[in-house]
Every structure is written in C-alpha cells, then in structure tokens.
Amino acid sequence: MTPSEKRELVVYSKTEHGISTRNACKLFMIYSSVFYYKKKKNNEDDKIRAELVSLANQHQTWGFWTMHHRLRNLGFLWNHKRVYRIYKSMKLNLRSKRKKRLPARVKEPLLRPIYPNVTWSMDFMHDTLENGKSVRSLNIIDDFNREILNITIDTSLPSAKVVSELEQLIDWRGKPEKIRVDNGPEFIAEKLKDWCCNNEIVLHYIQPGKPTQNSLVERFNRTFRTEFLDVYLFDNIK
C-alpha cells in the first residue's frame, strides 16, 4: 500500500469514525510526519521541462543522451537521472528498432577513396505526398567527402531518367571511375549498363541484402528521411 493510499485511509477514519490522527496513523502504520507532508512545487523541474520541450521541437529525432549533452553544453548542470525522470514522464522516448538477423555472408570491405570523383554512390528513396501519391528520390553522393551531388524527386524514375541525371551531373562535375549501386531494377537495367560501358565507368553492385556495403549513401538517406521527409508534409513536388 502506498503512502498516499494510507493518507486517504487516515482521513476516512477521522471523518467517518472520529478516530484521532495519532491513532489512525498507528492503525495504518504510517508516520505522522508522512501524513502531514505536503509536496513542494519544484520550479527547477519546470525549467527542465521547458528546455526539453524546446529541444524536442527543434530536433524531433534527438534521443535522451543527445538532449542531455546539449543541456550540459548550454550550462545546465542537472543530474542525468533527474533529467531522465522528467524526460520519461513527458513521454519523449524514441522507439528503438530491433536489428534483423540476416544469414552470414562474406564480408566485403567498403573502401574510401582518397580524392574526389573516384566513387559515387546512388540509391533510391520512397515517400508519399499529402494526397497519397507516391514519389521517389534519386540520391547521389561522392564517397570521398560524402558531398551530395544530386537529389532528383519525381513520381517515376526509370533507368532512362537515371542516365539523363548522370549525364547532366558529369557535364558539371566530371565523370567518376566507379558508381556503387544496389540491385534495384533501375540499376540492373541494360540501358544503364550500356551507358556505363560506353563511358568507361565501372558499375559496382553490392551483395543482395547487404545495404551496409553502400553505407555512405544509406547514412545520408537516414538523415534525409528523419530531418526532412518525416518533418514536412508536401502536397506536390514542384
């Protein structure tokens, strides 16, 4: 039985049966100091809540420790257990995703180039407009410094469109030695293979079911998803 429940029983005994406070406390085994205790309002907790709300509004994808470290950098020296108690009471916890177990495969190291235009990475993303219409995004980065070279968004991105975007990008940037892609239908199309062969560009496919071999563009996809696509709702792609 909790102290608050015992207090209610003491009050009930006093009002309904005329028992003194001292005897009622003895009966329900509660100290008189606990019965008379009044919770004090802590203005410091309100300040912590205000700071957490401010951080949550600015950074929807931040978890507890990122917020706590930011509060420390701002000069607030609150104990992490105290901040976490308030953080949980506000239900700001982010749901953690469980990792799926995949069958063991031969590991293929991800080699980082030492200068630009050695290796580009490409990948597609999917999203939905406000009216329910599906759109796709073609993301291209340079593996050397993770520079975002291209983001093309359209309702349809076939292999011909991929080739067109690459040609425009090469006119501005110059051609790479290799392009790393997954095994999507647009990337395994003969049109893209022929174009790469004619331009003397190696089209490197990662192993099926192994997105970590294309982790540089996958990491950008995550940031693009959490910081942009999941934050805003679009009614068109113009």
N, C-alpha and C positions, 0 to 999 in steps of 0.2 A: 504494500500500500504506500502510495507516495505521500510526502508531507502535505501537499495541497489537499489531498483527499482526507487526511486526518484532520486538517483545519476545518473542513466542511462538517465533519462529524462532531467536532468540539462545538462549533457554532450551533449545530442542530440540537445537541444535548442541552446547551444553555437556554436556547429559546423555547424548546418544546417540553423539556423536563425540569428546567430550573436548576440544573447542576452548576456548581461554581466552575470557573475557568480552571482553577488549580486541580480539582478532582477530575474534570473532564480530560485534562491533559494527561493525568496519571492513568485514567481508564484506557485511553487510546495510545498510550506510550509515546507521547510527543513532548518535547521540552517546551516550556512556556515561552522561551526566547524565540523558538522556531514559530510558535503560534503567532506571536506579536510582530514577527519580522515583516517588513514592508520592502518590497523590491524597489531599489533606487534606479531611476532612469539614467542610463549611461549615454551622455551626449557624444562620447568618443565613438561608440558603436554606430551612431547615426552618421558620423563623419566618414567612417569606413564604408558604410552602405552607399553614401553619396559618391565616394571615389570609385567604388566598384561599378556602380551604375554608369558613371561617366566613361570608364574604360570599356565596359561591355557595349555601350552604344557606339563607341568609336571603332572597336575591334571585336567583331562578333565571333571570330574564330580563336580568340585567345583563351587558354585554359588558366587554371588557378595559379600555377607557378609563374607563368609569364606575367600575369597581373601583379602577383606579389613582388616579383623582381622590379617591375616598373614602379610600384609604390615605394620601394626602397630607394630607387634612383631619384624619385621625387622628394625624398627626405622624410618619408613616414617610416618610423622605426617600430611599427606594430609587430607583435609576435605572430609568426606564421600560423600557429594553432588558433589564435583568436580570429585572424582574418579568414581562415578556412571555415571556422564555425559559422561566421556570418555569410560567407560565400555559399555554403551548403544550404543555409536557411533561405537564401534568396533563389535557390534552385538554378544556379548558373552553371552547374556541372555539364560538361560536354560528354556526350555518349562516346565511349571508346569502341572502336571496331575490332572485332576479333580477326586475327590473321587466318587465312585459309591455308590448309596444308596441301601442298602440291607434291606430286611424285618427284623423286630425286632426279636431277639431270646433270649433265656435265657442265660445270661452271665455265663460263666464257667471260674473261675479264673485260671491263669497259676501259678502253684506252683513251686518255685525254690528250688531244693534240697540243702542240707547243706553239702554234701560230694560227691565225685566222684562216678560214676557207679551206681547212683540211677536211673536216667532217661536219656535215649538217645533220640534224635530227628532225624528222617530221612525224606528226601524229594528228589524229582527228579527235574532236570532242563533240558531244551532242548536248543540245539544250532545247527548251520549249518556250515559245512566246506566250504572251498573255492570252491569246485566243486559242491556244492549244496546238498551234502549228509547230512542227519540228524544224530545227535549224542545225547546221553543222559548222564546225570551225576547224580550219586547217592551220596548224601552228608549226612554224619552222624556226629553229634556233641554231646558232653556231656553237658547237661543243667547246670551242676554245675558251670563251668567256661567258657563255650562256646568253649571248646577245639575242634579243628577239628580232628576227629578220622579217617575219611575216605573220599576220593573223588575218585570214580570209574567212568571212562568215557569209553563208548562203544557205538556201533551202536544199540545194543539191550541189555536190562537189565530186563529179565523176573524174576519171583519170585524165580526160582531156582538159578539164579545168585545172587539175594539179599541174599538168605540163605547162599550161599557159602561165600560171602563177610563178613557176620556176623560171621560165624564160624571162619574165619581167624582172624577177629578182636578180638573175645573172647579169642582165643588162646594167643594173645599178651596182651590184656587189662584186661581180666576177663569179666564175663557177668554182665549186668545191671539188675536191678529189673523190669524196665519198659521201653518200647520203644514207643514213641509217633509218630504217622503217620497220614496222611490224608486218604481219602477214594479212593485212586487210585487203578486200577485193580491189580497191582502187590502186593499191601499191603493187599487187601481183599482176595487174593488167599488162598485156603485151605492149600497149601504147606507151606506158611509162618505161618499160624495159627497153624498148627500141629507142626511145628518146635518150635515155641514159647511155646506151651503147653508142649512138651516133655522136654524143657529146663527150665521150670518153670519161664518163662518171661511173664509179662503182656503186651499184645499188646493193647495200648490205642489209640482209634480212636477219632479224633477231630470231631466236628459237621460239616456236609456238608456246604460248602460255608462260612466257618469261619476260614480262614487261620491265623487270629490273635491268635488262640489257639495254633498254632505251630509257634509263632512269633520268637523264638530264631533261629531256622534254616532258617526261611524266611528272617530274617535280614542278616544272613550270605549269603544267596542266592543273596540278592541285592548287597552286596559288591563284591561277586564273579562275578556277572554279569557286574557291572559298572567298576570295577577295573581290570578285567582280560578278560572275554569273549568279551566285547564290545570294548576293546582296541586292541586286537590282532586278526589276521586272520590266521586260521590254514588250512593246506592242507591235514593233516592226523592226526590220534590220537596216533601215536607211539611216 
